[in-house]
């Protein structure tokens, strides 16, 4: 019996549909959308095993198609730097992975707008990492543990909560927020900047991309 070869995953259709959906979502929110990017943007070999035909770098291709409309914020947890937390998939520490991500994005023609060191409490390794980034000309922001989190909503959504973090300046309609592994502070970074946007009269939106 002869079997015909069929594509299990259509990357071009994926790119077309996702681009259209993201741009439509931007238009809902006064042309400013914070898009939290979960999962692996590059080298997603797990997805390629599960979905025959899936390009492990298709999400980066998506960002490359949108590169004239995006700013990229990279988050890393200060505690992960301090503990020298290692990514199980690549066997490298999170700070090294962050540097690699910056280089990988540049190879695809996309610059990282800023790096945010989240839940910062003066950790010396995090300070050293900040200095290393700034020596490379990368803008670095420090965000702190959110007061009242997760139960005191009034404190969280106040100048003492999300408002205590410095506003990350972006100019593009889509702000991609990513980071190495879970717990990097992507959601908190989005919510913190959304707080500042609304204070400034910008009704920005949020979505999660997996």
Secondary structure, DSSP 8 states (H G I E B T S, - for coil): -------S--HHHHHHHHHHHHHHHHHHTTT-EEEEE-S-SS--HHHHHHSTT--TTHHHHHHHHTGGGEEEEEEEEHHHHHHT-B-TTT-SBHHHHHHHHHHHHHHTT----EEEEES-S--HHHHHHHHHHHHTT--EEE----TTTTT-HHHHTSTTTGGGS------SSEEEEEESSTTSSHHHHHHHHHHHHHHTT---EEEEE-
